[in-house]
Amino acid sequence: MMGKATSIPSPRKYRTAESALSDRRRTLRVPHRASFDIRPLLNDGTGPAITVILQDLSVSGVGVLHSQALAMGQQFQIPLQRNFGDPLSLVCTVVRCEQLDEGLFSIGFEFNSSPAAVDAGSRQLTGHTPSES
């Protein structure tokens, strides 16, 4: 009896950042380009700032490019600026980290913050401000 030939898939590596973006998505992601800082959450506070490049944004997470891999499950804070009230920051967790041919890493974060905080943070990261009534 002859069976089908099967092959073991190789680890996922993308040729470009754009090909990584076209992969699986749970929610609609909107492409953007901007740089911003994130800080690793540590047991005793936050670590030094790491600058990343925003690739895309959705209600559930954010995709970035960085020159180094980040550990799956690691949590980060995205500090945001506010014109009023207490400072705001988003908390997110690394859920994907894939090396690209360009020597960069495509990193997916899932937000752990409230929907209202994510909405306010998304507007700030993309440069969109709410219209005043």
C-alpha positions in Angstrom: 0.0 0.0 0.0 1.4 3.4 -1.0 0.8 6.4 1.2 1.0 10.1 0.5 4.3 11.7 0.9 4.3 14.1 3.7 6.8 16.8 4.6 7.4 18.4 8.0 6.9 22.1 7.7 10.0 24.2 8.4 9.9 26.9 11.1 8.1 30.0 9.9 10.4 32.7 8.6 9.1 35.5 6.4 11.0 37.1 3.6 9.7 40.6 4.3 7.7 42.5 6.9 4.8 42.8 4.5 4.5 39.0 4.1 4.4 38.6 7.9 1.5 41.1 8.1 -0.6 39.1 5.6 -0.6 36.1 8.0 -3.4 35.0 10.3 -5.4 37.7 12.1 -8.2 37.5 14.7 -9.2 41.1 14.2 -8.8 43.7 11.5 -5.4 45.3 11.6 -4.8 48.8 10.1 -1.3 49.4 8.8 0.6 52.4 10.3 4.2 53.7 10.4 5.5 55.4 13.5 8.1 54.8 16.2 7.4 54.7 19.9 9.0 53.5 23.1 7.9 50.5 25.2 9.2 49.5 28.6 9.5 45.9 29.9 7.5 45.2 33.1 9.8 44.0 35.8 9.1 42.7 39.3 10.3 46.0 40.7 8.9 48.5 38.1 9.8 49.0 34.5 13.0 48.5 32.6 14.7 50.9 30.2 12.8 52.1 27.1 13.0 50.1 23.8 12.2 51.9 20.6 10.0 49.9 18.2 8.4 50.7 14.8 4.7 50.5 14.6 3.5 48.2 11.8 -0.2 47.7 12.4 -2.8 48.2 15.1 -6.1 46.6 16.0 -8.5 46.7 18.9 -6.8 43.6 20.4 -3.1 44.3 19.8 -0.3 45.9 17.9 2.4 44.7 15.5 5.9 46.2 15.6 9.3 45.7 14.2 12.4 45.6 16.4 16.1 44.8 15.9 16.1 42.1 18.6 13.8 39.2 19.5 11.4 39.6 22.5 10.4 36.7 24.6 7.0 35.2 24.2 4.8 36.0 27.2 6.9 39.0 28.3 4.9 42.0 29.3 5.5 45.6 28.3 4.2 49.0 29.1 3.5 51.6 26.4 3.7 55.0 28.2 1.4 57.6 26.7 1.2 61.4 27.0 -1.9 63.1 28.3 -2.8 66.8 28.3 -4.9 66.3 31.5 -5.3 63.9 34.5 -3.1 61.1 35.5 -0.6 59.6 33.0 -1.9 56.7 30.9 -0.1 53.6 29.8 -1.1 50.4 28.0 0.0 47.0 29.1 0.6 44.3 26.4 2.1 40.8 26.2 4.3 39.4 23.4 2.3 36.7 21.6 4.4 36.3 18.4 8.0 37.0 17.5 9.3 36.0 14.0 12.6 36.8 12.4 12.5 38.5 9.0 15.2 38.4 6.3 16.0 42.1 6.8 17.6 41.2 10.2 14.5 42.5 12.0 11.9 40.8 14.1 8.1 41.1 13.5 6.6 41.1 17.0 2.9 40.8 17.9 1.6 42.1 21.1 -1.9 41.5 22.7 -3.3 44.3 24.8 -4.1 43.6 28.4 -5.6 47.1 29.1 -9.2 48.2 29.1 -10.9 49.0 25.8 -11.2 52.7 26.7 -7.4 52.8 27.4 -6.7 50.9 24.2 -8.8 53.4 22.2 -7.1 56.4 23.7 -3.7 54.9 23.3 -4.4 53.9 19.7 -5.3 57.4 18.8 -2.1 58.7 20.3 0.2 56.1 18.6 -1.3 56.8 15.2 -1.4 60.6 15.6 -5.2 60.7 15.5 -6.8 62.9 18.1 -10.6 62.8 18.9 -12.5 65.7 17.5 -13.7 68.1 20.1 -17.5 68.8 20.3 
